[in-house]
Amino acid sequence: MKILTYTSLFPNEIQPAHGVFVYQRMVHFARRQGNSVVVIAPVPWVPRWISSPSYRTIREIPKEEKIGGLTVYHPRYPLMPRISMPLHGLLMFLGSYGLARKLQREHRFAAIDAHYIYPDGFAAALLGRLLGLPVVVSARGTDMNLFPQFRLIRPLIKWTLSQVVAGIGVCAPLRDELCKFGLPPERASVIGNGIDLLRFQSVDKCEARRHLDIPEDVVMLVAVGALIPRKGFHLLIEAFARIARTRGDVRLYIVGEGDQRNELHSLVAQHAVGERVFLVGARKNEDLRYWYSAADLSCLVSSREGWPNVLLESLACGTPVVATRIWGVPEVIVSPELGVLVDQTVDSIAQGLTTAMQRTWSREMLIGHARLRTWDVVAEEVEQCISSCLHPASRG
Protein backbone atom coordinates (compact mmCIF):
# COMPACT_ATOMS: atom_id res chain seq x y z
CA MET A 1 0.00 0.00 0.00
CA LYS A 2 1.11 3.51 -0.80
CA ILE A 3 0.22 5.75 2.12
CA LEU A 4 0.38 9.51 2.58
CA THR A 5 1.02 10.23 6.26
CA TYR A 6 -0.20 13.66 7.30
CA THR A 7 0.82 15.03 10.68
CA SER A 8 2.54 17.95 12.37
CA LEU A 9 3.88 15.42 14.90
CA PHE A 10 6.97 14.19 13.09
CA PRO A 11 10.73 14.51 13.62
CA ASN A 12 12.74 16.92 11.55
CA GLU A 13 16.34 17.97 11.17
CA ILE A 14 16.00 20.62 13.88
CA GLN A 15 13.74 18.65 16.26
CA PRO A 16 14.82 14.99 15.94
CA ALA A 17 12.67 13.77 18.86
CA HIS A 18 9.47 15.58 17.85
CA GLY A 19 6.69 13.02 17.32
CA VAL A 20 9.19 10.16 17.22
CA PHE A 21 6.37 7.71 18.02
CA VAL A 22 4.62 8.58 14.73
CA TYR A 23 7.90 8.17 12.88
CA GLN A 24 8.50 4.76 14.45
CA ARG A 25 5.05 3.50 13.57
CA MET A 26 5.21 4.58 9.95
CA VAL A 27 8.85 3.74 9.20
CA HIS A 28 8.17 0.19 10.38
CA PHE A 29 4.96 0.14 8.35
CA ALA A 30 6.95 1.19 5.27
CA ARG A 31 9.43 -1.64 5.82
CA ARG A 32 6.71 -4.25 5.46
CA GLN A 33 6.59 -5.86 2.03
CA GLY A 34 4.53 -3.96 -0.50
CA ASN A 35 4.20 -0.77 1.57
CA SER A 36 5.54 2.74 1.01
CA VAL A 37 5.04 6.00 2.90
CA VAL A 38 5.45 9.66 2.01
CA VAL A 39 5.04 12.20 4.81
CA ILE A 40 3.58 15.70 4.82
CA ALA A 41 4.47 17.31 8.15
CA PRO A 42 3.32 20.95 7.92
CA VAL A 43 4.87 23.62 10.11
CA PRO A 44 3.75 27.19 10.83
CA TRP A 45 5.11 30.01 8.71
CA VAL A 46 7.19 32.36 10.85
CA PRO A 47 7.97 35.88 9.55
CA ARG A 48 11.56 37.06 9.78
CA TRP A 49 10.78 39.86 12.21
CA ILE A 50 9.80 37.38 14.93
CA SER A 51 13.09 36.60 16.67
CA SER A 52 12.16 34.42 19.67
CA PRO A 53 14.26 31.22 19.90
CA SER A 54 11.28 28.85 19.53
CA TYR A 55 10.11 30.54 16.33
CA ARG A 56 13.62 30.72 14.93
CA THR A 57 13.80 26.95 15.39
CA ILE A 58 10.64 26.43 13.36
CA ARG A 59 11.91 28.72 10.61
CA GLU A 60 15.05 26.59 10.22
CA ILE A 61 13.13 23.37 9.45
CA PRO A 62 13.87 22.41 5.82
CA LYS A 63 11.07 22.21 3.26
CA GLU A 64 12.02 18.66 2.31
CA GLU A 65 14.23 16.02 3.90
CA LYS A 66 14.87 12.30 4.23
CA ILE A 67 14.33 10.71 7.64
CA GLY A 68 14.96 7.00 8.10
CA GLY A 69 14.36 6.35 4.42
CA LEU A 70 11.08 8.32 4.34
CA THR A 71 10.68 11.45 2.24
CA VAL A 72 9.24 14.17 4.46
CA TYR A 73 7.80 17.49 3.25
CA HIS A 74 7.28 20.52 5.48
CA PRO A 75 4.89 22.96 3.77
CA ARG A 76 4.26 26.24 5.59
CA TYR A 77 0.91 27.61 6.70
CA PRO A 78 -0.01 30.86 8.51
CA LEU A 79 -0.77 30.60 12.22
CA MET A 80 -1.44 33.06 15.01
CA PRO A 81 -0.87 31.17 18.29
CA ARG A 82 -4.03 30.90 20.45
CA ILE A 83 -6.01 33.38 18.32
CA SER A 84 -6.39 31.17 15.26
CA MET A 85 -7.03 27.84 17.00
CA PRO A 86 -10.52 27.40 15.45
CA LEU A 87 -8.98 28.10 12.02
CA HIS A 88 -5.86 26.00 12.62
CA GLY A 89 -7.07 22.97 10.67
CA LEU A 90 -8.28 25.04 7.72
CA LEU A 91 -5.02 27.01 7.57
CA MET A 92 -3.04 23.77 7.72
CA PHE A 93 -5.11 22.38 4.84
CA LEU A 94 -4.64 25.51 2.72
CA GLY A 95 -0.87 25.37 3.22
CA SER A 96 -0.73 21.69 2.20
CA TYR A 97 -3.27 21.24 -0.58
CA GLY A 98 -1.05 22.15 -3.55
CA LEU A 99 1.72 19.82 -2.40
CA ALA A 100 -0.70 17.00 -1.56
CA ARG A 101 -2.33 17.23 -5.00
CA LYS A 102 1.07 17.10 -6.70
CA LEU A 103 2.18 14.08 -4.65
CA GLN A 104 -1.09 12.28 -5.35
CA ARG A 105 -0.54 12.68 -9.10
CA GLU A 106 2.97 11.24 -8.70
CA HIS A 107 2.27 8.38 -6.28
CA ARG A 108 -1.45 7.49 -6.49
CA PHE A 109 -1.81 6.85 -2.76
CA ALA A 110 -4.28 4.32 -1.42
CA ALA A 111 -5.14 6.37 1.68
CA ILE A 112 -4.20 9.25 3.96
CA ASP A 113 -2.95 8.31 7.43
CA ALA A 114 -3.44 11.29 9.78
CA HIS A 115 -2.23 11.66 13.36
CA TYR A 116 -3.94 13.96 15.90
CA ILE A 117 -7.66 14.47 15.30
CA TYR A 118 -7.56 18.26 15.34
CA PRO A 119 -6.12 20.18 13.60
CA ASP A 120 -4.21 17.54 11.60
CA GLY A 121 -7.08 15.10 11.10
CA PHE A 122 -9.46 17.91 10.10
CA ALA A 123 -6.99 19.13 7.46
CA ALA A 124 -6.46 15.55 6.25
CA ALA A 125 -10.22 15.01 5.95
CA LEU A 126 -10.46 18.09 3.72
CA LEU A 127 -7.57 16.78 1.63
CA GLY A 128 -9.24 13.39 1.38
CA ARG A 129 -12.47 14.90 0.08
CA LEU A 130 -10.76 16.94 -2.62
CA LEU A 131 -8.30 14.22 -3.65
CA GLY A 132 -10.79 11.36 -3.47
CA LEU A 133 -8.78 9.48 -0.85
CA PRO A 134 -10.01 7.57 2.21
CA VAL A 135 -8.65 8.92 5.50
CA VAL A 136 -7.65 7.03 8.65
CA VAL A 137 -7.10 9.16 11.75
CA SER A 138 -5.25 8.36 14.98
CA ALA A 139 -6.11 9.92 18.34
CA ARG A 140 -3.07 10.32 20.58
CA GLY A 141 -4.13 12.19 23.71
CA THR A 142 -4.89 15.89 24.03
CA ASP A 143 -6.73 15.86 20.72
CA MET A 144 -9.53 13.79 22.33
CA ASN A 145 -9.06 14.12 26.10
CA LEU A 146 -8.92 17.94 26.09
CA PHE A 147 -9.83 19.62 22.78
CA PRO A 148 -13.48 18.43 22.71
CA GLN A 149 -14.04 20.64 25.76
CA PHE A 150 -13.54 23.74 23.57
CA ARG A 151 -16.86 24.95 22.17
CA LEU A 152 -15.48 26.05 18.79
CA ILE A 153 -13.33 22.96 18.29
CA ARG A 154 -15.93 20.32 19.22
CA PRO A 155 -17.96 20.56 15.97
CA LEU A 156 -14.76 20.41 13.89
CA ILE A 157 -13.82 17.16 15.62
CA LYS A 158 -17.29 15.75 15.01
CA TRP A 159 -17.12 16.69 11.34
CA THR A 160 -13.68 15.08 10.99
CA LEU A 161 -14.93 11.82 12.47
CA SER A 162 -17.92 11.84 10.12
CA GLN A 163 -15.56 11.91 7.12
CA VAL A 164 -13.04 9.18 7.88
CA VAL A 165 -13.15 5.46 7.08
CA ALA A 166 -11.50 4.50 10.38
CA GLY A 167 -10.20 5.89 13.64
CA ILE A 168 -7.43 4.52 15.82
CA GLY A 169 -7.00 5.32 19.49
CA VAL A 170 -3.65 4.57 21.10
CA CYS A 171 -5.64 3.37 24.12
CA ALA A 172 -9.17 2.13 24.77
CA PRO A 173 -10.44 5.35 26.43
CA LEU A 174 -9.38 7.35 23.36
CA ARG A 175 -11.13 4.83 21.11
CA ASP A 176 -14.25 5.28 23.25
CA GLU A 177 -14.01 9.07 22.90
CA LEU A 178 -13.85 8.72 19.11
CA CYS A 179 -17.10 6.73 19.22
CA LYS A 180 -18.67 9.22 21.63
CA PHE A 181 -18.07 11.96 19.07
CA GLY A 182 -19.61 10.12 16.16
CA LEU A 183 -17.23 7.46 14.84
CA PRO A 184 -19.15 4.18 14.32
CA PRO A 185 -17.78 1.50 16.71
CA GLU A 186 -17.09 -0.88 13.83
CA ARG A 187 -14.66 1.68 12.40
CA ALA A 188 -12.81 2.20 15.69
CA SER A 189 -9.67 0.34 16.76
CA VAL A 190 -7.08 0.42 19.53
CA ILE A 191 -3.42 0.28 18.50
CA GLY A 192 -0.98 1.27 21.22
CA ASN A 193 2.54 2.52 20.69
CA GLY A 194 5.56 0.25 20.60
CA ILE A 195 9.13 0.23 21.87
CA ASP A 196 12.45 0.62 20.07
CA LEU A 197 14.44 -2.23 21.59
CA LEU A 198 17.71 -1.01 20.08
CA ARG A 199 17.39 2.41 21.71
CA PHE A 200 15.83 1.29 24.99
CA GLN A 201 17.74 -1.61 26.46
CA SER A 202 18.99 -2.33 29.93
CA VAL A 203 22.40 -1.02 30.95
CA ASP A 204 24.10 -2.42 34.06
CA LYS A 205 22.90 -0.22 36.94
CA CYS A 206 26.37 0.53 38.30
CA GLU A 207 27.64 1.36 34.83
CA ALA A 208 24.65 3.62 34.16
CA ARG A 209 25.17 5.50 37.43
CA ARG A 210 28.87 5.98 36.74
CA HIS A 211 27.93 7.32 33.30
CA LEU A 212 25.55 9.83 34.91
CA ASP A 213 27.76 10.52 37.95
CA ILE A 214 25.09 9.33 40.38
CA PRO A 215 26.10 7.64 43.68
CA GLU A 216 25.61 3.88 43.78
CA ASP A 217 24.37 3.83 47.39
CA VAL A 218 21.18 5.88 46.92
CA VAL A 219 17.64 4.85 46.02
CA MET A 220 17.11 6.64 42.74
CA LEU A 221 13.74 7.72 41.35
CA VAL A 222 13.49 9.11 37.83
CA ALA A 223 10.65 10.95 36.08
CA VAL A 224 10.85 11.81 32.38
CA GLY A 225 8.59 14.38 30.74
CA ALA A 226 7.92 17.98 29.84
CA LEU A 227 7.78 20.38 32.78
CA ILE A 228 4.12 21.29 32.36
CA PRO A 229 1.27 21.18 34.91
CA ARG A 230 -0.54 18.10 33.58
CA LYS A 231 2.55 15.96 34.16
CA GLY A 232 2.04 16.43 37.91
CA PHE A 233 5.66 17.07 38.88
CA HIS A 234 4.48 19.47 41.58
CA LEU A 235 2.60 16.59 43.21
CA LEU A 236 5.53 14.22 42.77
CA ILE A 237 7.93 16.64 44.47
CA GLU A 238 5.57 17.07 47.43
CA ALA A 239 5.08 13.31 47.73
CA PHE A 240 8.84 12.78 47.53
CA ALA A 241 9.41 15.40 50.24
CA ARG A 242 7.19 13.42 52.61
CA ILE A 243 9.23 10.28 52.01
CA ALA A 244 12.51 12.16 52.32
CA ARG A 245 11.67 13.18 55.88
CA THR A 246 12.15 9.59 57.05
CA ARG A 247 14.54 8.24 54.39
CA GLY A 248 17.89 9.85 53.83
CA ASP A 249 18.89 7.59 50.95
CA VAL A 250 16.34 8.62 48.29
CA ARG A 251 16.99 10.92 45.34
CA LEU A 252 14.62 12.17 42.62
CA TYR A 253 15.85 13.11 39.13
CA ILE A 254 13.39 14.88 36.81
CA VAL A 255 14.45 14.70 33.17
CA GLY A 256 12.76 17.25 30.94
CA GLU A 257 12.29 20.92 30.18
CA GLY A 258 9.34 23.29 30.10
CA ASP A 259 7.54 26.40 31.28
CA GLN A 260 7.09 25.09 34.83
CA ARG A 261 10.82 24.89 35.61
CA ASN A 262 10.99 28.01 37.81
CA GLU A 263 7.85 27.03 39.69
CA LEU A 264 9.24 23.55 40.37
CA HIS A 265 12.57 25.00 41.52
CA SER A 266 10.67 27.13 44.02
CA LEU A 267 8.72 24.11 45.21
CA VAL A 268 11.92 22.14 45.75
CA ALA A 269 13.31 24.99 47.85
CA GLN A 270 10.05 25.34 49.77
CA HIS A 271 10.24 21.67 50.84
CA ALA A 272 13.97 21.92 51.60
CA VAL A 273 14.90 19.02 49.30
CA GLY A 274 17.27 20.95 47.06
CA GLU A 275 20.10 18.47 47.63
CA ARG A 276 17.90 15.49 46.83
CA VAL A 277 15.68 16.60 43.92
CA PHE A 278 17.43 17.41 40.65
CA LEU A 279 15.88 19.08 37.59
CA VAL A 280 18.43 17.86 35.08
CA GLY A 281 16.85 19.37 31.96
CA ALA A 282 16.09 17.73 28.64
CA ARG A 283 18.20 14.81 27.45
CA LYS A 284 18.52 13.20 24.03
CA ASN A 285 16.11 10.34 23.42
CA GLU A 286 18.98 7.92 22.85
CA ASP A 287 20.48 8.80 26.26
CA LEU A 288 17.35 8.04 28.27
CA ARG A 289 18.26 4.36 28.65
CA TYR A 290 21.00 5.37 31.09
CA TRP A 291 18.50 7.26 33.25
CA TYR A 292 15.97 4.43 33.27
CA SER A 293 18.65 1.77 33.87
CA ALA A 294 20.26 3.73 36.69
CA ALA A 295 16.94 4.18 38.51
CA ASP A 296 15.26 1.93 41.05
CA LEU A 297 11.85 3.34 40.10
CA SER A 298 10.40 5.39 37.26
CA CYS A 299 7.50 7.77 37.97
CA LEU A 300 4.64 9.11 35.83
CA VAL A 301 1.97 11.06 37.69
CA SER A 302 0.10 12.82 34.88
CA SER A 303 -3.54 13.86 34.85
CA ARG A 304 -3.94 13.08 31.13
CA GLU A 305 -2.06 10.76 28.77
CA GLY A 306 -2.73 8.70 25.68
CA TRP A 307 -0.32 5.78 25.58
CA PRO A 308 2.69 7.07 27.59
CA ASN A 309 5.87 5.99 25.83
CA VAL A 310 7.91 6.45 29.01
CA LEU A 311 6.26 3.40 30.58
CA LEU A 312 7.46 0.87 28.00
CA GLU A 313 10.80 2.67 27.78
CA SER A 314 11.32 2.19 31.52
CA LEU A 315 10.19 -1.43 31.49
CA ALA A 316 12.45 -2.21 28.52
CA CYS A 317 15.37 -0.99 30.64
CA GLY A 318 14.32 -3.22 33.53
CA THR A 319 12.88 -0.52 35.79
CA PRO A 320 9.41 -0.76 37.40
CA VAL A 321 7.06 2.22 37.39
CA VAL A 322 4.75 4.11 39.71
CA ALA A 323 2.05 5.71 37.56
CA THR A 324 -1.37 7.31 37.81
CA ARG A 325 -4.19 5.04 36.66
CA ILE A 326 -5.42 7.32 33.88
CA TRP A 327 -6.32 6.83 30.22
CA GLY A 328 -3.93 4.32 28.61
CA VAL A 329 -1.68 3.67 31.62
CA PRO A 330 -3.52 0.52 32.84
CA GLU A 331 -3.19 -0.92 29.31
CA VAL A 332 0.60 -0.81 29.69
CA ILE A 333 0.89 -1.64 33.39
CA VAL A 334 -1.37 -4.68 33.13
CA SER A 335 0.02 -6.47 36.19
CA PRO A 336 1.24 -5.53 39.69
CA GLU A 337 4.46 -7.27 38.67
CA LEU A 338 5.18 -4.32 36.37
CA GLY A 339 4.53 -1.42 38.71
CA VAL A 340 2.19 0.34 41.10
CA LEU A 341 -0.86 2.32 39.95
CA VAL A 342 -1.89 5.34 42.03
CA ASP A 343 -4.37 8.21 42.08
CA GLN A 344 -3.17 11.71 41.24
CA THR A 345 -2.99 12.88 44.85
CA VAL A 346 0.02 13.51 47.04
CA ASP A 347 -1.11 10.86 49.55
CA SER A 348 -1.59 8.16 46.92
CA ILE A 349 1.67 8.96 45.11
CA ALA A 350 3.66 8.90 48.37
CA GLN A 351 2.10 5.58 49.36
CA GLY A 352 2.75 4.12 45.90
CA LEU A 353 6.40 5.15 45.97
CA THR A 354 6.83 3.67 49.46
CA THR A 355 5.19 0.39 48.41
CA ALA A 356 7.29 0.14 45.25
CA MET A 357 10.56 0.82 47.12
CA GLN A 358 9.77 -2.00 49.55
CA ARG A 359 9.22 -4.59 46.82
CA THR A 360 11.68 -6.79 44.98
CA TRP A 361 11.26 -6.56 41.21
CA SER A 362 12.34 -8.94 38.46
CA ARG A 363 14.21 -6.92 35.84
CA GLU A 364 14.10 -9.90 33.47
CA MET A 365 10.31 -10.07 33.70
CA LEU A 366 9.94 -6.33 33.13
CA ILE A 367 12.18 -6.45 30.07
CA GLY A 368 10.39 -9.52 28.73
CA HIS A 369 7.02 -7.79 28.96
CA ALA A 370 8.26 -4.71 27.07
CA ARG A 371 9.71 -6.88 24.32
CA LEU A 372 6.23 -8.12 23.43
CA ARG A 373 5.27 -4.69 22.08
CA THR A 374 7.77 -3.87 19.35
CA TRP A 375 7.16 -1.37 16.58
CA ASP A 376 7.08 -4.30 14.13
CA VAL A 377 4.03 -5.62 16.00
CA VAL A 378 2.43 -2.18 15.86
CA ALA A 379 3.14 -1.84 12.12
CA GLU A 380 1.44 -5.15 11.42
CA GLU A 381 -1.65 -4.06 13.35
CA VAL A 382 -1.75 -0.75 11.44
CA GLU A 383 -1.42 -2.55 8.12
CA GLN A 384 -4.31 -4.85 9.01
CA CYS A 385 -6.46 -1.90 10.10
CA ILE A 386 -5.90 0.15 6.94
CA SER A 387 -6.23 -2.87 4.67
CA SER A 388 -9.57 -3.83 6.23
CA CYS A 389 -10.85 -0.29 5.68
CA LEU A 390 -9.87 -0.30 2.03
CA HIS A 391 -11.11 -3.85 1.45
CA PRO A 392 -14.09 -4.35 3.80
CA ALA A 393 -14.80 -7.83 2.48
CA SER A 394 -11.48 -9.00 3.96
CA ARG A 395 -12.61 -8.30 7.52
CA GLY A 396 -12.70 -11.43 9.57
Buried (B, 14 or more C-beta within 10 A) or exposed (E): BBBBBBBBBBBBEBBEBBBBBBBBBBBBBBBBEEBBBBBBBBBBBBEEEEEEEEBEBBBEBEEEBEBEEBBBBBBBBBBEEEEBBBBBBBBBBBBBBEBBEEBBEEBEBBBBBBBBBBBBBBBBBBBBEEBEBBBBBBBBBBBBBEBBEEEEBBEBBBBBBEBBBBBBBBBBBBBBBBBEBEBEEEBBBBBBBBBBBEBBBBBEBEEBBEBBEBEEEBBBBBBBBEBBBBBBBBBBBBBBBBBBEEEEEBBBBBBBBBEBBEBBBEBBEEBEBEEBBBBEEEBEBEEBBBBBBBBBBBBBBBBBBBBBBBBBBBBBBBBBBBBBEBBBBBBBBEEEEBBBBBBBBBEBBBBBBBEBBEEEBEBEBBBEBBBEBBBBBBBBBBBBBBBBBBEEEEEE
